[in-house]
């Protein structure tokens, strides 16, 4: 693996709102164990596929606790590229 950790598609609960144009705006990611991660801001939103885990959907580049990461909305579910 060349020192790189593998990633898996991990479905998560997301608290979101919808703006007046109908775009979803994610606000909080809720992990399986109940931990909540507030999204500081959404940096980008675009259709994209996940090269690490497969799957295609709306990819949000989000900032959580000062760190940028991806959050995907695929079909009707949200997922992150979780490390294992």
Backbone as a chain_set.jsonl record, in Angstrom:
{"seq": "XXXXXXXXXXXXXXXXXXXXXXXXXXXXXXXXXXXXXXXXXXXXXXXXXXXXXXXXXXXXXXXXXXXXXXXXXXXXXXXXXXXX", "coords": {"N": [[0.821, -1.212, 0.0], [2.136, 1.123, -0.082], [2.552, 2.747, 2.182], [0.267, 4.227, 2.425], [-2.951, 4.71, 3.757], [-5.799, 2.648, 3.305], [-9.055, 3.406, 1.999], [-12.543, 3.39, 2.717], [-15.969, 3.366, 1.656], [-18.101, 4.992, 3.716], [-21.158, 5.21, 5.084], [-22.972, 7.907, 6.48], [-24.902, 9.794, 8.877], [-26.308, 12.922, 8.134], [-26.982, 16.207, 9.04], [-28.804, 18.608, 7.438], [-29.652, 21.571, 5.528], [-31.888, 23.161, 3.209], [-31.396, 25.399, 0.609], [-32.93, 28.379, -0.882], [-32.82, 27.908, -3.591], [-32.976, 25.23, -3.811], [-30.736, 23.704, -3.27], [-28.947, 21.405, -1.284], [-27.486, 21.976, 1.883], [-25.011, 20.863, 3.799], [-24.742, 20.597, 7.347], [-23.988, 19.309, 9.753], [-22.123, 16.391, 10.49], [-22.892, 13.179, 11.557], [-21.487, 10.638, 13.317], [-21.325, 7.0, 13.563], [-21.152, 6.293, 16.282], [-22.41, 8.346, 17.522], [-21.01, 10.714, 17.789], [-20.772, 14.134, 16.889], [-19.965, 16.254, 14.232], [-19.533, 19.455, 13.533], [-19.933, 21.304, 10.572], [-17.796, 23.655, 9.482], [-17.722, 25.259, 7.212], [-18.81, 25.157, 3.772], [-16.76, 24.559, 1.161], [-16.766, 23.929, -1.548], [-18.904, 22.61, -4.113], [-19.852, 20.072, -6.222], [-20.618, 17.849, -8.997], [-19.126, 14.712, -8.858], [-16.929, 11.862, -8.888], [-15.787, 9.353, -6.589], [-12.543, 8.618, -6.412], [-11.179, 7.07, -4.591], [-12.933, 5.294, -3.319], [-14.933, 4.594, -5.036], [-18.149, 5.151, -6.559], [-20.462, 7.788, -7.275], [-21.571, 11.113, -7.137], [-22.973, 14.098, -5.677], [-20.337, 15.996, -4.69], [-19.16, 17.434, -1.814], [-16.861, 19.729, -0.705], [-15.782, 20.151, 2.396], [-15.188, 21.971, 5.453], [-14.062, 20.974, 8.511], [-13.425, 21.469, 11.813], [-11.246, 23.048, 11.058], [-10.048, 21.555, 9.028], [-9.973, 20.45, 5.686], [-12.122, 18.262, 3.912], [-13.799, 15.616, 2.059], [-17.275, 15.144, 1.429], [-19.864, 13.151, 0.35], [-22.921, 13.048, -1.518], [-24.855, 10.571, -2.52], [-27.205, 9.318, -4.575], [-29.614, 8.841, -2.385], [-28.251, 8.976, -0.048], [-25.639, 9.9, 2.279], [-22.054, 9.813, 2.243], [-18.7, 9.3, 3.499], [-15.151, 9.146, 2.874], [-13.77, 6.905, 4.587], [-10.978, 6.103, 6.651], [-9.112, 3.058, 7.09]], "CA": [[0.0, 0.0, 0.0], [3.024, 2.283, -0.173], [2.433, 3.615, 3.349], [-0.991, 4.971, 2.408], [-4.07, 3.972, 4.336], [-6.92, 2.405, 2.407], [-10.294, 4.104, 2.34], [-13.788, 2.693, 2.431], [-17.162, 4.2, 1.622], [-18.762, 4.854, 5.009], [-22.374, 6.018, 5.095], [-23.14, 8.66, 7.718], [-26.057, 10.681, 9.007], [-25.947, 14.323, 7.945], [-28.016, 17.211, 9.26], [-28.624, 19.583, 6.362], [-30.77, 22.461, 5.219], [-32.033, 23.361, 1.768], [-31.507, 26.838, 0.348], [-34.086, 28.763, -1.69], [-32.664, 27.368, -4.945], [-33.129, 23.789, -3.745], [-29.469, 23.028, -3.0], [-28.736, 20.976, 0.094], [-26.329, 22.544, 2.554], [-24.738, 20.047, 4.979], [-24.407, 21.386, 8.531], [-23.389, 18.461, 10.785], [-21.948, 14.966, 10.192], [-23.083, 12.395, 12.768], [-20.808, 9.352, 13.185], [-22.077, 5.854, 14.087], [-21.152, 6.267, 17.751], [-23.123, 9.52, 18.013], [-20.218, 11.951, 17.746], [-21.254, 15.108, 15.915], [-18.922, 17.122, 13.713], [-20.116, 20.611, 12.862], [-19.247, 21.736, 9.353], [-17.485, 25.081, 9.61], [-18.174, 25.881, 5.962], [-18.736, 24.372, 2.545], [-15.805, 25.238, 0.292], [-17.061, 23.647, -2.952], [-19.974, 21.645, -4.344], [-19.86, 19.719, -7.637], [-20.769, 16.442, -9.34], [-17.809, 14.09, -8.965], [-16.849, 10.486, -8.412], [-14.773, 9.148, -5.56], [-11.524, 7.699, -6.926], [-10.683, 6.21, -3.505], [-13.903, 4.296, -2.87], [-15.969, 4.355, -6.033], [-19.384, 5.884, -6.317], [-20.54, 9.105, -7.886], [-22.67, 11.931, -6.631], [-22.597, 15.484, -5.401], [-19.214, 16.019, -3.746], [-19.001, 18.673, -1.065], [-15.604, 19.927, 0.008], [-16.217, 20.805, 3.627], [-14.159, 22.271, 6.447], [-14.467, 20.54, 9.846], [-12.346, 21.728, 12.763], [-10.114, 23.63, 10.35], [-9.475, 20.641, 8.041], [-10.817, 20.203, 4.524], [-12.366, 16.864, 3.563], [-14.915, 15.436, 1.136], [-18.526, 14.529, 1.856], [-20.594, 12.849, -0.876], [-24.331, 12.7, -1.494], [-25.0, 9.615, -3.612], [-28.595, 8.847, -4.575], [-30.342, 9.433, -1.257], [-27.445, 8.769, 1.162], [-24.364, 10.601, 2.421], [-20.925, 9.0, 2.665], [-17.352, 9.855, 3.583], [-14.079, 8.195, 2.567], [-13.206, 6.623, 5.914], [-9.704, 5.348, 6.702], [-9.07, 1.833, 7.901]], "C": [[0.845, 1.248, 0.0], [2.858, 3.257, 0.983], [1.157, 4.431, 3.397], [-2.092, 4.101, 2.988], [-5.151, 3.791, 3.277], [-8.146, 3.168, 2.902], [-11.48, 3.238, 1.967], [-14.933, 3.698, 2.411], [-17.92, 3.945, 2.918], [-19.965, 5.799, 5.023], [-22.587, 6.637, 6.472], [-24.46, 9.422, 7.689], [-25.55, 12.106, 8.842], [-27.168, 15.18, 8.23], [-27.768, 18.291, 8.21], [-29.83, 20.509, 6.282], [-30.819, 22.584, 3.697], [-32.221, 24.856, 1.523], [-32.677, 27.116, -0.601], [-34.006, 28.259, -3.122], [-32.753, 25.846, -4.973], [-31.85, 23.014, -3.515], [-29.38, 22.646, -1.524], [-27.447, 21.593, 0.623], [-26.068, 21.698, 3.797], [-24.258, 20.913, 6.138], [-23.626, 20.579, 9.574], [-23.28, 17.036, 10.25], [-22.045, 14.227, 11.52], [-22.492, 11.007, 12.526], [-21.639, 8.256, 13.843], [-22.197, 5.851, 15.608], [-21.806, 7.508, 18.365], [-22.325, 10.804, 18.034], [-20.72, 12.837, 16.612], [-20.115, 16.044, 15.526], [-19.58, 18.255, 12.938], [-19.263, 20.997, 11.663], [-19.061, 23.244, 9.463], [-17.95, 25.854, 8.384], [-18.054, 24.885, 4.819], [-17.862, 25.165, 1.58], [-16.136, 25.075, -1.187], [-18.175, 22.61, -3.014], [-20.009, 21.361, -5.835], [-20.139, 18.226, -7.818], [-19.379, 15.852, -9.513], [-17.905, 12.638, -8.514], [-15.734, 10.397, -7.396], [-13.74, 8.158, -6.074], [-11.01, 6.726, -5.864], [-11.631, 5.067, -3.172], [-14.916, 3.898, -3.929], [-17.225, 5.109, -5.657], [-19.309, 7.274, -6.909], [-21.735, 9.836, -7.31], [-22.221, 13.371, -6.488], [-21.493, 15.444, -4.345], [-19.12, 17.412, -3.131], [-17.599, 18.679, -0.463], [-15.975, 20.754, 1.223], [-15.018, 21.049, 4.543], [-14.735, 21.917, 7.82], [-13.267, 20.691, 10.767], [-11.064, 22.189, 12.052], [-9.483, 22.752, 9.279], [-10.463, 20.401, 6.91], [-10.918, 18.707, 4.262], [-13.554, 16.796, 2.62], [-16.083, 14.749, 1.825], [-19.349, 14.363, 0.584], [-22.063, 12.593, -0.587], [-24.58, 11.867, -2.737], [-26.412, 9.038, -3.567], [-29.377, 9.545, -3.481], [-29.56, 9.312, 0.045], [-26.137, 9.557, 1.089], [-23.272, 9.594, 2.769], [-19.638, 9.806, 2.708], [-16.365, 8.756, 3.2], [-13.331, 7.928, 3.866], [-11.92, 5.821, 5.79], [-9.883, 4.075, 7.498], [-7.705, 1.218, 7.827]], "O": [[0.301, 2.349, 0.077], [3.005, 4.465, 0.797], [0.973, 5.241, 4.306], [-2.15, 2.898, 2.733], [-5.383, 4.678, 2.455], [-8.245, 3.524, 4.076], [-11.423, 2.454, 1.02], [-14.876, 4.741, 3.062], [-18.333, 2.818, 3.19], [-19.814, 7.02, 4.981], [-22.407, 5.979, 7.497], [-25.047, 9.659, 6.633], [-24.485, 12.455, 9.351], [-28.258, 14.913, 7.723], [-26.664, 18.824, 8.104], [-30.875, 20.261, 6.884], [-29.9, 22.161, 2.996], [-33.076, 25.499, 2.133], [-33.335, 26.185, -1.066], [-35.028, 28.188, -3.804], [-32.621, 25.236, -6.034], [-31.864, 21.783, -3.558], [-29.689, 23.442, -0.637], [-26.455, 21.713, -0.095], [-26.822, 21.794, 4.764], [-23.473, 21.842, 5.949], [-22.708, 21.103, 10.205], [-24.215, 16.525, 9.635], [-21.378, 14.586, 12.49], [-22.941, 10.284, 11.637], [-22.561, 8.553, 14.603], [-23.225, 5.453, 16.154], [-21.763, 7.7, 19.58], [-22.883, 11.875, 18.268], [-21.048, 12.36, 15.526], [-19.396, 16.558, 16.383], [-20.111, 18.058, 11.845], [-18.034, 21.014, 11.733], [-20.026, 24.005, 9.53], [-18.498, 26.951, 8.494], [-17.304, 23.911, 4.888], [-18.183, 26.299, 1.226], [-15.836, 25.954, -1.994], [-18.363, 21.829, -2.081], [-20.174, 22.279, -6.638], [-19.921, 17.434, -6.901], [-18.546, 16.413, -10.225], [-18.858, 12.247, -7.839], [-14.85, 11.253, -7.343], [-14.031, 6.965, -6.164], [-10.465, 5.675, -6.2], [-11.187, 3.987, -2.784], [-15.68, 2.954, -3.729], [-17.336, 5.642, -4.553], [-18.233, 7.86, -7.03], [-22.775, 9.239, -7.032], [-21.236, 13.805, -7.085], [-21.69, 14.924, -3.246], [-19.015, 18.42, -3.83], [-17.206, 17.729, 0.213], [-16.419, 21.897, 1.109], [-13.975, 20.408, 4.412], [-15.749, 22.471, 8.244], [-12.213, 20.105, 10.523], [-9.958, 21.776, 12.398], [-8.487, 23.147, 8.674], [-11.649, 20.176, 7.15], [-9.934, 17.976, 4.374], [-14.24, 17.795, 2.404], [-15.901, 13.89, 2.687], [-19.519, 15.316, -0.177], [-22.419, 12.008, 0.436], [-24.53, 12.37, -3.86], [-26.769, 8.343, -2.615], [-29.759, 10.706, -3.627], [-30.116, 9.516, 1.124], [-25.608, 9.839, 0.014], [-23.52, 8.634, 3.499], [-19.501, 10.839, 2.053], [-16.711, 7.574, 3.202], [-12.379, 8.633, 4.204], [-11.798, 4.96, 4.919], [-10.677, 4.003, 8.437], [-7.462, 0.179, 8.44]]}, "num_chains": 1, "name": "protein.A"}
